[in-house]
Amino acid sequence: MSDVFDVLIIGGGPAGLTAGIYASRSKLKTAILEKKRKPGGQMSTTWELENYPGFKEATGPDIAKSLSEHAEKFGCEFLKGEVKEIDLHSNPKVVTSKKGEEYHAKSVIMATGAEPRTLGLPGEHEFRGLGVGYCATCDADFYTDQEVIVIGSGDAAVEEAIYLTRFAKKVTIVVVHEEGKMDATKVIQERAFENPKIDYIWNSVVEEIKGDELVDRVVVKNIKTGETSEVKTDGVFIFVGTIPKTEFIEGQVELTEQGYVKVNDQMETSVPGVYSAGDVNDKFLRQVVTACADGAIAATACERFLEERQDIEEKIEEPSQEKSVIVVFWSPTVKESMEAISQLEEVVGNDNQVKIVNIDTYKSTGIADNYQINEIPSIIAVRNKKVVASLTGKEVNKEKLADFYQDLV
């Protein structure tokens, strides 16, 4: 078995790199598993990155390099490989690469990202970043006073087309449907139809993207007549959805119908010790800056999880193999819980065969969650790593505590 990492981060985009910085800086044994030779994710394909706070003229590759070096400075290890399968319910968790390499970790942060759904058009790949884009918020400013084409007619496509009109002098949406019909909701369609900068090519699809060094035209086909024509343009934006990279965790963590990971505000997934950050999550805005924020949150939450897991092992489970451990879940905001601590100490006295552990749920919720504690105060008895007795809420009084203690001894 290989060394066990405290944190294994899958994916080396901005979310994964930021998580790597935070986790390794906290002295956790951390590694980032990335399939590409250089980390950076989609950010590395964006040559000019003008909306990353504090960097007015940064490039995607430059930001990726800076984040990588920052993580490396704190001791984050970089592993090259693509995940084939993963077991998130084992302890430790096991990640297997397509080359058969196994990695073991106490916790995992998913930062695999989401890819724009591509159409596979001739010229689409060649001109990506050279006139072909998938994010208006990222690239619209480059087309100030120019003409662009938008492919797609759903909510995202039409909203992005409207956004592009802030910069471009003309936006043409190529729509496969009959005139006046789009897939976007009615309210969004109305906004687009009212915008004088937006034009439409109906009953049509783009068949090819052309240009020399940069995009300068597209081939459009009318699906009714079969006729093709070339339309001049300075750029092409494709909005036909995104594809989250979650195929290898299906059935292990809770996903949306579209395959995105469901998380809470601490980036926790439905599996304890498994976190998710960045574009792979079900979220409102997918940007480099929001991915970095997710990564920071995930790593910080992960650090707390590991601390709490260590407390469970060292303060509760290991001692419980030799003596009974009574765990009191209390909070400074619940007066009754503080009284319960005093009452229990009075009942137990100097009995060395019983250990009392007080857990402040105001500061730490993970241990309470581990034992499914829903009410404060709550008291459990643990012997040989198993809960053998419990008291909750109104049951916690001096008389009940005395009976609770006597049953243990």
C-alpha positions in Angstrom: 0.0 0.0 0.0 1.3 3.5 -0.9 1.7 6.3 1.5 -1.7 7.7 2.6 -2.3 11.4 1.8 -4.2 13.6 4.1 -5.8 15.2 1.1 -5.9 14.0 -2.5 -7.1 16.6 -5.0 -8.4 15.3 -8.3 -7.9 18.0 -11.0 -5.3 20.7 -11.3 -7.5 23.7 -12.5 -7.8 26.9 -10.4 -10.1 25.1 -7.9 -7.7 22.2 -7.4 -4.6 24.4 -7.3 -6.1 26.8 -4.7 -7.2 23.8 -2.6 -3.6 22.5 -2.9 -2.2 25.9 -1.6 -4.6 25.9 1.4 -4.2 22.3 2.3 -0.4 22.1 2.0 0.0 25.4 3.8 -1.9 23.8 6.7 0.8 21.1 6.9 -1.4 18.4 5.5 0.2 15.8 3.3 -1.4 16.9 0.0 -1.2 15.8 -3.6 -2.9 17.0 -6.8 -3.7 14.3 -9.4 -3.9 15.9 -12.9 -4.1 14.2 -16.3 -2.4 16.9 -18.3 1.3 17.6 -18.3 0.8 21.0 -16.9 -1.9 22.0 -14.5 -4.3 24.8 -15.1 -7.5 23.3 -16.5 -9.6 25.4 -18.9 -7.8 28.5 -17.5 -4.7 27.5 -19.5 -6.6 27.8 -22.8 -7.6 31.4 -22.1 -4.7 33.5 -23.4 -6.0 36.9 -22.0 -7.7 36.8 -18.6 -8.9 40.2 -17.8 -11.5 39.4 -15.1 -9.2 37.8 -12.5 -9.1 40.4 -9.6 -5.9 42.2 -9.2 -4.4 41.2 -12.5 -5.2 43.7 -15.3 -3.2 42.0 -18.0 -2.8 38.4 -17.0 -2.8 35.3 -19.2 -4.5 32.1 -18.2 -1.2 30.1 -18.5 0.6 32.7 -16.3 -2.1 32.5 -13.5 -1.9 28.7 -13.7 1.9 28.7 -13.4 1.7 31.1 -10.5 -0.9 29.0 -8.6 1.2 25.8 -9.3 4.4 27.4 -8.0 2.5 28.7 -4.9 1.1 25.2 -4.1 4.6 23.6 -4.7 6.2 26.1 -2.3 4.1 24.8 0.6 5.0 21.1 -0.3 2.0 20.1 -2.4 2.9 17.1 -4.5 1.9 16.9 -8.2 0.9 13.5 -9.7 0.3 12.9 -13.3 -2.5 10.5 -14.2 -6.2 10.2 -15.2 -8.7 8.6 -12.8 -10.2 5.3 -13.9 -12.1 4.4 -10.8 -12.5 5.6 -7.2 -13.8 4.1 -3.9 -15.0 7.0 -1.8 -16.5 4.8 0.9 -13.4 2.9 1.9 -11.1 4.0 4.7 -8.7 5.3 3.4 -10.3 6.3 0.1 -8.8 4.7 -2.9 -8.2 6.3 -6.3 -7.0 4.2 -9.2 -5.5 5.7 -12.4 -5.9 4.4 -15.9 -2.3 3.1 -15.7 -3.3 1.1 -12.6 -1.6 3.3 -10.1 -3.3 3.4 -6.7 -3.5 6.4 -4.4 -4.8 6.3 -0.9 -6.1 9.3 1.0 -8.0 10.2 4.2 -10.0 12.8 2.3 -10.6 13.7 -1.3 -11.4 17.0 -3.1 -13.0 16.7 -6.5 -11.9 19.5 -8.8 -12.4 17.9 -12.2 -14.2 20.8 -13.8 -16.7 20.9 -16.6 -16.0 21.1 -20.3 -18.0 23.2 -22.8 -20.0 20.9 -25.0 -18.4 21.1 -28.4 -20.0 20.5 -31.8 -17.0 19.0 -33.5 -17.3 21.5 -36.4 -14.4 21.7 -38.9 -12.3 24.6 -37.6 -13.8 24.6 -34.1 -10.7 23.0 -32.4 -8.2 24.8 -34.6 -9.6 28.3 -33.8 -10.4 27.7 -30.1 -9.0 30.8 -28.3 -8.4 32.4 -31.8 -12.0 33.5 -32.4 -13.9 30.5 -31.1 -15.1 30.9 -27.5 -17.4 29.3 -25.0 -17.7 32.0 -22.4 -19.0 35.5 -23.2 -18.3 36.8 -19.7 -14.6 35.8 -20.2 -14.0 37.1 -23.7 -16.7 39.6 -24.7 -14.4 42.6 -24.2 -12.1 41.3 -27.0 -14.9 41.9 -29.5 -15.6 45.6 -28.8 -17.1 47.2 -31.9 -16.8 43.9 -33.9 -19.3 41.3 -35.2 -19.8 37.9 -33.6 -21.9 34.8 -34.2 -23.6 32.8 -31.4 -24.5 29.2 -31.9 -27.4 27.9 -29.7 -30.8 29.2 -28.7 -31.3 28.0 -25.1 -31.3 30.3 -22.0 -27.5 30.4 -21.7 -27.0 31.1 -25.4 -29.5 33.9 -25.6 -28.4 35.5 -22.3 -24.8 35.4 -23.5 -25.8 36.9 -26.8 -27.5 39.8 -24.9 -24.4 40.2 -22.8 -22.2 40.3 -25.9 -24.2 43.3 -27.2 -22.6 45.4 -24.5 -19.4 45.2 -26.5 -20.0 43.9 -30.0 -21.6 46.2 -32.6 -23.6 43.2 -34.0 -24.5 39.8 -32.6 -26.0 37.2 -34.9 -27.7 34.1 -33.4 -27.8 31.0 -35.7 -31.0 29.2 -34.8 -32.0 25.7 -36.1 -35.7 26.4 -35.6 -38.4 28.3 -37.6 -38.4 32.1 -37.5 -39.4 33.4 -34.1 -38.9 30.2 -32.2 -36.0 29.5 -29.8 -35.4 27.2 -26.9 -34.9 30.0 -24.4 -37.7 30.9 -21.9 -40.2 33.5 -23.2 -38.9 36.3 -21.0 -35.3 35.9 -22.2 -36.5 35.6 -25.8 -38.4 38.9 -25.5 -35.4 40.7 -24.2 -33.4 39.4 -27.2 -36.0 40.4 -29.7 -36.1 43.9 -28.3 -32.3 44.3 -28.6 -31.5 46.2 -31.8 -27.9 44.8 -31.9 -29.1 41.2 -32.3 -29.9 39.6 -35.6 -30.9 36.0 -36.5 -30.3 33.4 -39.1 -33.3 31.0 -38.9 -33.7 27.4 -40.0 -29.9 27.1 -40.1 -26.8 25.5 -38.7 -23.1 26.4 -38.8 -21.2 23.7 -40.8 -17.7 25.1 -40.7 -15.6 27.8 -39.1 -13.0 29.4 -41.3 -10.1 31.9 -41.1 -6.4 32.3 -41.5 -4.7 33.1 -38.2 -8.0 34.1 -36.7 -11.7 33.4 -37.4 -13.1 35.6 -40.2 -16.1 33.7 -41.5 -18.4 30.7 -41.0 -20.3 28.4 -43.4 -24.0 28.4 -42.7 -26.5 25.8 -44.1 -30.2 26.4 -44.4 -31.7 23.1 -43.3 -34.9 23.6 -45.3 -33.4 24.5 -48.7 -30.0 22.8 -48.2 -28.3 26.0 -49.5 -25.0 27.1 -47.9 -23.5 30.5 -47.6 -20.5 32.2 -46.0 -21.1 34.8 -43.3 -18.3 37.1 -42.3 -17.6 37.3 -38.5 -14.9 38.3 -36.1 -15.7 35.5 -33.6 -17.9 32.5 -32.9 -19.4 31.7 -29.5 -20.8 28.2 -28.9 -23.3 27.7 -26.1 -24.8 24.3 -26.3 -24.2 23.3 -22.6 -21.4 22.0 -20.5 -20.4 18.5 -19.5 -19.2 17.9 -15.9 -16.4 15.4 -15.5 -18.1 13.2 -13.0 -18.5 9.9 -14.8 -16.2 8.0 -12.5 -18.1 9.1 -9.3 -21.6 8.3 -10.5 -23.4 6.3 -7.9 -21.0 7.3 -5.1 -21.9 11.0 -4.4 -25.1 12.8 -5.0 -25.3 14.5 -8.4 -27.9 16.6 -10.2 -29.7 15.2 -13.2 -27.1 17.0 -15.4 -24.3 15.3 -13.6 -23.0 18.2 -11.5 -22.0 17.5 -7.9 -24.3 18.7 -5.1 -22.5 20.4 -2.3 -23.3 22.6 0.7 -21.7 25.9 1.5 -18.6 24.1 2.9 -18.2 22.2 -0.4 -19.1 19.0 1.4 -20.6 16.2 -0.8 -23.0 13.6 0.3 -20.0 11.4 1.4 -18.1 12.4 4.6 -14.5 13.4 3.8 -15.3 14.0 0.2 -15.4 17.6 -1.0 -16.0 19.2 -4.4 -14.9 22.5 -5.9 -15.1 24.6 -9.0 -17.0 24.1 -12.3 -17.9 20.5 -11.5 -20.3 21.8 -8.8 -23.9 22.7 -9.3 -23.5 26.5 -9.0 -24.6 29.8 -10.4 -21.3 31.3 -11.8 -18.4 29.3 -13.3 -15.3 31.6 -13.4 -11.7 31.3 -12.3 -12.3 33.5 -9.3 -15.3 31.5 -8.1 -13.3 28.2 -8.6 -10.5 29.5 -6.5 -12.9 30.5 -3.8 -14.5 27.0 -3.9 -11.0 25.4 -3.6 -10.1 27.5 -0.5 -13.4 26.6 1.2 -13.1 22.9 0.4 -9.5 22.7 1.7 -10.4 24.6 4.9 -13.5 22.4 5.5 -11.4 19.4 4.7 -8.8 20.4 7.3 -11.4 20.7 10.0 -12.8 17.3 9.0 -9.4 15.7 9.4 -8.9 17.4 12.8 -12.3 16.1 14.0 -11.6 12.6 12.6 -8.4 12.6 14.6 -10.2 13.7 17.7 -12.7 10.9 17.3 -9.9 8.3 17.0 -7.6 9.7 19.7 -10.1 11.0 22.3 -13.0 8.5 21.8 -12.4 5.4 19.8 -8.9 4.4 21.0 -9.5 4.9 24.7 -12.9 3.1 24.4 -11.0 -0.2 23.9 -9.7 0.0 27.4 -12.5 1.9 29.3 -15.9 3.4 28.8 -15.9 6.8 27.2 -18.7 9.2 27.9 -19.1 11.9 25.3 -21.0 15.1 26.2 -22.2 17.2 23.3 -22.7 20.7 24.6 -22.8 24.3 23.4 -22.1 27.6 25.3 -25.5 28.8 23.9 -27.4 26.0 25.6 -27.4 26.5 29.4 -28.7 23.0 30.1 -25.8 21.4 28.3 -23.3 23.2 30.6 -25.2 22.1 33.6 -25.1 18.5 32.3 -21.3 18.6 32.2 -21.2 19.6 35.9 -23.8 17.0 36.9 -21.9 14.2 35.0 -18.6 15.1 36.6 -20.2 15.0 40.0 -21.8 11.6 39.3 -18.6 10.0 37.9 -16.3 11.5 40.5 -12.7 10.1 40.4 -13.6 6.8 38.6 -10.6 6.1 36.4 -12.4 3.4 34.5 -14.5 6.1 32.8 -13.3 8.9 30.6 -15.3 12.0 29.9 -14.9 13.9 26.7 -16.7 17.2 26.2 -17.4 18.3 22.6 -18.3 21.9 21.9 -20.8 21.7 19.0 -20.7 25.5 18.6 -17.1 25.2 17.4 -17.2 21.8 15.9 -20.1 20.0 14.2 -18.3 17.2 12.5 -18.0 14.9 15.6 -21.7 15.4 16.4 -22.6 14.6 12.8 -20.5 11.5 13.0 -22.6 10.2 15.9 -25.8 11.6 14.4 -26.4 14.0 17.2 -29.4 16.3 16.5 -30.1 17.7 20.0 -28.1 19.5 22.6 -27.4 18.4 25.2 -26.8 14.8 24.1 -24.6 12.2 25.9 -23.3 8.9 24.5 -21.3 6.1 25.9 -18.7 4.4 23.7 -17.1 1.1 24.3 -14.8 -0.7 21.8 -15.6 2.0 19.3 -19.3 1.4 19.4 -22.1 3.5 21.0 -23.6 1.4 23.8 -25.9 4.0 25.4 -27.3 7.5 24.9 -29.2 10.3 26.5 -30.7 13.3 24.7 -32.4 16.6 25.5 -34.9 16.4 28.4 -33.6 13.0 29.4 -30.4 14.6 30.6 -30.8 15.3 34.3 -28.8 14.2 37.4 -31.0 11.2 38.2 -30.9 9.9 34.6 -27.1 10.5 34.5 -26.6 8.5 37.7 -28.5 5.5 36.1 -26.6 6.0 32.9 -23.3 5.8 34.7 -24.3 2.8 36.8 -25.3 0.8 33.7 -21.8 1.3 32.3 -19.9 0.2 35.4 
